[in-house]
Amino acid sequence: MTRQIRFFFIVFVVLLAGCNGKQQLYQEQGYVFGTLVEVSIYGEPEPRARLAVGQVMHEFRRLHDKLHAWQPSELSKMNAAFAKGRSASVSPELAAILKDATHLSRRSSGLFNPAIGGLVKLWGFHSDEFKPVLPAKGKLEQLVAANPQMSDITIARGRARSRNRFVQVDLGGYAKGYALDRAADILRKQGIGNALINIGGNILALGQHGDRPWRVGIQHPRKSGALAILDLHDGEAIGTSGDYQRYFMIGNVRYCHLIDPRSGYPVQGVQAVTILTRGPRAGVLSDADSKPLFISGAGGWRAAAIRMGLTEAMLVDGQGKIHITAELQKRLEFTDSNVHPEVEP
């Protein structure tokens, strides 16, 4: 067995042309949600920008502490109660998140399923490092047969209960997007009109960078650097799910953290999925909606996108072949001129 662990983050491209004393670019980085986060603000005095970014980073840490799936948090306390067949007190914010995640799960025909935290843990991904070990087949089959769903959760009078003890909520496919939307709200309330928020592969744009849109790159799933570049406009977000972010290798087989709830196994045959979203919930959708396409695979991603109303999406299959919708192709500039994606209407 061999062990290989790598972390790639979406390439972040910022053009500095045209900056002057009155139009400054302020950037600050941190490490939250188990990934790199970066906030950039354009056109504001440094003290004002620093204060606004500080509030955003504080919010990120608050959400990290609240929604952590395996360290002590409000979410992990709820999961412990579910496992014992008990109810748990939940804050209004967590209750709203659970209800929204349930709606998104239903909308994806169950392929986006935060209730399978038990499977994520069984595969070893409730850890900062991953051991190349396959789970016991019997335990895996038990969890799949239990069929935990977000719809198993009921919330009433500030308490959450699950009729299925195997429900263990893991918001790893939701929290980053939720944090993007929260950060955008904070910046807007501070009067910040031009900013770019990057949480490890999910990016949301406010306004623009000087006289042009923000430019961002989509990480190549097998090489360093960008696969493609696009302009991100005000209120748009881009989200990428990949098998290169959290995974381990056994022989030549890659086991990533993106698990198909139907089989209980990590998805194979897909390297990455990227989607473009917009609107007041662009962040959440950029995070949650990429997972069902990834799980659907090269044969089913387009049908899943249509069902979910996604018109701008791209999938890189296991052989590195690029499948893309016509709408997203119009927006992308591939860094390799020899790339010839398969456009699917």
C-alpha positions as CSV (number, residue, x, y, z in Angstrom):
1,M,0.0,0.0,0.0
2,T,1.2,3.5,-0.7
3,R,0.1,6.7,1.0
4,Q,-0.4,9.9,-0.9
5,I,-2.1,13.0,0.4
6,R,-2.3,16.3,-1.5
7,F,-4.2,19.5,-1.1
8,F,-4.9,21.7,-4.1
9,F,-6.7,24.9,-4.0
10,I,-8.4,26.8,-6.8
11,V,-5.8,29.1,-8.5
12,F,-6.5,32.7,-7.4
13,V,-5.6,35.3,-10.1
14,V,-5.7,39.0,-9.3
15,L,-4.7,41.6,-11.8
16,L,-2.9,44.5,-10.3
17,A,-2.9,46.8,-13.3
18,G,-4.4,50.2,-12.7
19,C,-3.9,50.2,-8.9
20,N,-3.0,53.6,-7.4
21,G,-3.0,55.3,-4.1
22,K,-6.8,55.7,-4.0
23,Q,-7.5,52.2,-5.4
24,Q,-5.8,49.7,-3.3
25,L,-6.0,46.0,-3.2
26,Y,-6.0,44.5,0.4
27,Q,-5.6,40.8,0.8
28,E,-5.6,38.6,3.9
29,Q,-5.3,34.8,4.2
30,G,-6.2,32.3,6.9
31,Y,-6.8,28.6,7.5
32,V,-10.3,27.7,8.4
33,F,-12.7,24.8,7.6
34,G,-9.6,22.7,7.0
35,T,-8.6,24.8,4.0
36,L,-7.0,28.0,2.9
37,V,-9.2,31.1,2.9
38,E,-8.5,34.4,1.3
39,V,-10.4,37.7,1.2
40,S,-9.4,40.5,-1.2
41,I,-10.9,44.0,-1.1
42,Y,-10.4,46.5,-3.8
43,G,-10.6,50.3,-3.7
44,E,-10.8,50.9,0.0
45,P,-8.3,52.5,2.4
46,E,-6.3,49.8,4.2
47,P,-7.6,50.4,7.7
48,R,-11.2,50.1,6.5
49,A,-10.4,47.0,4.5
50,R,-8.5,45.4,7.4
51,L,-11.4,46.0,9.7
52,A,-13.9,44.4,7.3
53,V,-11.7,41.4,6.6
54,G,-11.2,40.9,10.3
55,Q,-15.0,40.7,10.8
56,V,-15.2,38.1,8.0
57,M,-12.4,36.0,9.4
58,H,-14.1,36.1,12.8
59,E,-17.3,34.8,11.3
60,F,-15.4,32.0,9.5
61,R,-13.9,30.9,12.9
62,R,-17.3,31.1,14.5
63,L,-18.9,28.9,11.8
64,H,-15.9,26.5,11.9
65,D,-16.4,26.0,15.7
66,K,-20.2,25.7,15.3
67,L,-20.4,23.3,12.4
68,H,-17.4,21.0,12.9
69,A,-18.4,17.4,12.3
70,W,-15.9,15.6,14.5
71,Q,-14.5,18.1,17.0
72,P,-16.6,19.4,19.8
73,S,-19.3,21.7,18.3
74,E,-23.0,22.3,18.3
75,L,-23.3,19.9,15.3
76,S,-21.2,17.1,16.9
77,K,-23.3,17.3,20.1
78,M,-26.5,16.9,18.0
79,N,-25.0,13.9,16.2
80,A,-24.1,12.3,19.5
81,A,-27.7,12.7,20.7
82,F,-29.0,11.2,17.4
83,A,-26.8,8.1,17.9
84,K,-28.4,7.5,21.3
85,G,-31.9,8.0,20.0
86,R,-32.2,11.3,21.8
87,S,-33.2,14.8,20.8
88,A,-30.8,17.8,20.9
89,S,-31.3,21.5,21.4
90,V,-30.3,23.4,18.3
91,S,-29.9,27.1,17.7
92,P,-32.2,28.9,15.3
93,E,-29.2,29.2,12.9
94,L,-28.4,25.5,12.9
95,A,-32.1,24.6,12.6
96,A,-32.3,26.8,9.5
97,I,-29.2,25.2,8.0
98,L,-30.6,21.7,8.6
99,K,-33.9,22.6,6.9
100,D,-32.1,24.2,4.0
101,A,-29.7,21.2,3.6
102,T,-32.8,18.9,3.6
103,H,-34.3,21.0,0.8
104,L,-31.1,20.8,-1.2
105,S,-30.8,17.1,-0.6
106,R,-34.4,16.5,-1.8
107,R,-33.7,18.7,-4.9
108,S,-30.7,16.5,-5.8
109,S,-32.7,13.3,-5.5
110,G,-30.6,12.5,-2.4
111,L,-27.2,12.6,-4.0
112,F,-26.3,15.6,-1.9
113,N,-26.7,13.9,1.5
114,P,-25.1,15.5,4.5
115,A,-26.7,12.7,6.7
116,I,-24.0,10.2,5.7
117,G,-21.4,11.5,8.1
118,G,-21.1,8.0,9.4
119,L,-19.8,6.8,6.0
120,V,-17.4,9.8,5.8
121,K,-16.0,8.8,9.2
122,L,-15.8,5.1,8.3
123,W,-13.6,5.9,5.3
124,G,-11.3,7.9,7.6
125,F,-12.1,11.4,6.4
126,H,-13.0,12.7,9.9
127,S,-9.4,13.5,10.4
128,D,-6.8,16.0,9.2
129,E,-4.8,13.1,7.8
130,F,-6.1,10.0,6.1
131,K,-4.8,6.5,6.5
132,P,-4.9,4.2,3.4
133,V,-7.2,1.6,5.0
134,L,-10.4,0.2,3.5
135,P,-13.3,0.0,6.0
136,A,-14.8,-3.3,7.1
137,K,-17.3,-4.5,4.5
138,G,-19.9,-5.5,7.0
139,K,-19.9,-2.1,8.7
140,L,-20.1,-0.4,5.3
141,E,-23.0,-2.5,4.2
142,Q,-24.8,-1.8,7.5
143,L,-24.5,2.0,7.1
144,V,-25.7,1.9,3.5
145,A,-28.6,-0.3,4.4
146,A,-29.6,2.1,7.2
147,N,-30.1,4.7,4.5
148,P,-29.7,7.8,6.6
149,Q,-31.4,10.9,5.1
150,M,-31.8,14.5,6.0
151,S,-35.5,13.9,5.9
152,D,-35.1,11.6,8.9
153,I,-34.6,14.8,11.0
154,T,-37.5,16.7,12.5
155,I,-37.2,20.0,14.3
156,A,-39.7,21.4,16.7
157,R,-39.6,23.9,19.5
158,G,-35.8,24.4,19.3
159,R,-35.0,20.7,19.4
160,A,-33.9,18.3,16.6
161,R,-34.6,14.6,16.6
162,S,-33.8,11.8,14.1
163,R,-36.0,8.8,13.6
164,N,-32.8,7.1,12.2
165,R,-30.0,6.6,14.7
166,F,-27.5,6.3,11.8
167,V,-28.0,9.9,10.8
168,Q,-24.7,11.7,11.4
169,V,-24.8,15.2,9.8
170,D,-21.6,16.3,8.1
171,L,-21.9,19.8,6.5
172,G,-18.5,19.6,4.7
173,G,-20.4,20.1,1.4
174,Y,-22.4,23.0,2.7
175,A,-20.5,25.0,5.2
176,K,-18.0,26.7,2.9
177,G,-20.8,27.9,0.7
178,Y,-22.8,29.1,3.6
179,A,-19.7,31.0,4.9
180,L,-19.3,32.6,1.5
181,D,-22.8,34.0,1.7
182,R,-22.3,35.2,5.3
183,A,-19.0,36.9,4.3
184,A,-20.8,38.7,1.4
185,D,-23.5,39.9,3.8
186,I,-21.0,41.2,6.3
187,L,-19.0,43.1,3.6
188,R,-22.1,44.6,2.0
189,K,-23.3,45.8,5.4
190,Q,-19.8,47.5,5.9
191,G,-20.3,49.3,2.6
192,I,-17.7,47.2,0.8
193,G,-18.7,46.9,-2.8
194,N,-15.7,45.2,-4.5
195,A,-14.3,42.0,-3.0
196,L,-13.4,38.5,-3.8
197,I,-13.8,35.7,-1.2
198,N,-12.0,32.4,-1.7
199,I,-12.6,29.4,0.6
200,G,-10.5,26.5,-0.8
201,G,-12.1,26.2,-4.2
202,N,-15.3,28.1,-3.7
203,I,-15.1,31.7,-4.7
204,L,-17.7,34.5,-4.6
205,A,-17.3,37.9,-6.2
206,L,-18.6,41.3,-5.2
207,G,-18.4,44.2,-7.6
208,Q,-15.3,44.1,-9.7
209,H,-11.5,44.7,-9.6
210,G,-11.0,48.2,-10.8
211,D,-12.4,48.6,-14.3
212,R,-12.8,44.9,-15.0
213,P,-14.3,41.8,-13.4
214,W,-12.4,39.7,-11.0
215,R,-10.3,37.0,-12.8
216,V,-10.1,33.6,-11.2
217,G,-8.6,30.3,-12.3
218,I,-10.0,26.7,-12.0
219,Q,-7.4,24.3,-10.6
220,H,-6.2,21.6,-13.0
221,P,-7.1,18.3,-11.2
222,R,-3.8,16.6,-12.1
223,K,-1.3,19.4,-12.6
224,S,-0.2,22.5,-10.7
225,G,-1.7,25.7,-12.1
226,A,-5.0,26.5,-13.7
227,L,-7.0,24.4,-16.2
228,A,-9.0,27.5,-17.2
229,I,-9.6,31.1,-16.4
230,L,-12.8,33.2,-16.3
231,D,-14.1,36.6,-15.3
232,L,-16.3,36.4,-12.3
233,H,-19.0,39.1,-12.1
234,D,-20.8,40.7,-9.2
235,G,-22.8,38.2,-7.2
236,E,-21.4,35.2,-9.0
237,A,-19.8,32.2,-7.3
238,I,-17.8,29.3,-8.7
239,G,-17.5,26.0,-6.9
240,T,-15.2,23.0,-7.6
241,S,-15.4,19.5,-6.2
242,G,-12.4,17.3,-6.9
243,D,-10.9,14.0,-6.1
244,Y,-7.6,15.7,-5.5
245,Q,-8.5,17.6,-2.4
246,R,-8.9,14.9,0.3
247,Y,-8.0,11.4,-0.7
248,F,-5.7,8.5,-0.2
249,M,-4.2,5.9,-2.5
250,I,-4.1,2.1,-2.2
251,G,-2.0,0.8,-5.1
252,N,-3.2,2.6,-8.1
253,V,-6.7,3.2,-6.8
254,R,-7.7,6.6,-5.5
255,Y,-10.3,6.9,-2.7
256,C,-11.6,10.5,-2.3
257,H,-13.8,12.0,0.4
258,L,-16.7,12.4,-2.0
259,I,-18.9,9.4,-1.3
260,D,-21.8,8.0,-3.2
261,P,-24.6,7.5,-0.6
262,R,-26.1,4.8,-2.8
263,S,-23.1,2.5,-2.7
264,G,-21.2,3.8,0.3
265,Y,-18.0,4.0,-1.7
266,P,-15.9,7.0,-2.8
267,V,-16.7,8.2,-6.3
268,Q,-14.3,7.1,-9.0
269,G,-14.1,7.9,-12.6
270,V,-14.4,11.7,-12.0
271,Q,-11.5,14.1,-11.4
272,A,-13.4,17.3,-10.9
273,V,-16.7,19.2,-11.3
274,T,-17.0,23.0,-11.5
275,I,-20.2,24.9,-11.5
276,L,-21.1,28.6,-11.8
277,T,-23.9,30.1,-9.7
278,R,-25.3,33.5,-9.0
279,G,-27.8,35.4,-6.7
280,P,-28.3,35.8,-3.0
281,R,-27.5,32.1,-2.3
282,A,-24.7,31.8,-4.8
283,G,-22.2,30.6,-2.2
284,V,-24.4,27.8,-0.8
285,L,-25.4,26.6,-4.2
286,S,-21.8,26.6,-5.5
287,D,-20.8,24.3,-2.7
288,A,-23.8,21.9,-2.4
289,D,-24.8,21.6,-6.1
290,S,-21.4,20.5,-7.4
291,K,-21.6,17.2,-5.3
292,P,-24.6,15.6,-7.1
293,L,-23.0,16.2,-10.5
294,F,-19.7,14.7,-9.3
295,I,-21.5,11.6,-7.8
296,S,-23.6,11.2,-11.0
297,G,-20.4,10.7,-13.0
298,A,-19.6,11.2,-16.6
299,G,-22.7,9.3,-17.7
300,G,-25.2,11.2,-15.6
301,W,-23.8,14.6,-14.7
302,R,-25.6,16.5,-17.5
303,A,-29.0,15.0,-16.6
304,A,-28.4,15.9,-13.0
305,A,-27.5,19.4,-13.9
306,I,-30.7,19.8,-15.9
307,R,-32.9,18.5,-13.1
308,M,-31.2,21.0,-10.7
309,G,-31.4,23.9,-13.1
310,L,-27.7,24.3,-13.6
311,T,-26.7,25.7,-17.0
312,E,-23.0,26.4,-16.4
313,A,-21.1,23.3,-15.4
314,M,-18.0,21.3,-16.3
315,L,-16.9,17.8,-15.5
316,V,-13.4,16.3,-15.9
317,D,-13.7,12.5,-16.2
318,G,-11.3,9.9,-15.0
319,Q,-9.3,10.0,-18.2
320,G,-9.0,13.7,-18.0
321,K,-11.6,14.4,-20.8
322,I,-13.5,17.6,-20.3
323,H,-17.3,17.7,-20.6
324,I,-18.8,21.2,-20.5
325,T,-22.1,22.9,-21.1
326,A,-22.3,25.4,-23.9
327,E,-23.1,28.2,-21.5
328,L,-20.0,27.7,-19.4
329,Q,-17.8,27.2,-22.4
330,K,-18.6,30.8,-23.4
331,R,-17.1,32.0,-20.1
332,L,-13.9,29.9,-19.9
333,E,-10.5,30.5,-21.4
334,F,-8.5,27.2,-21.3
335,T,-4.8,27.7,-20.5
336,D,-3.8,24.9,-22.9
337,S,-4.7,25.6,-26.5
338,N,-4.7,21.9,-27.2
339,V,-7.7,21.3,-24.9
340,H,-10.8,20.4,-26.9
341,P,-13.7,19.9,-24.5
342,E,-16.8,18.0,-25.4
343,V,-19.7,20.5,-25.3
344,E,-23.0,19.1,-24.2
345,P,-26.1,21.2,-24.8
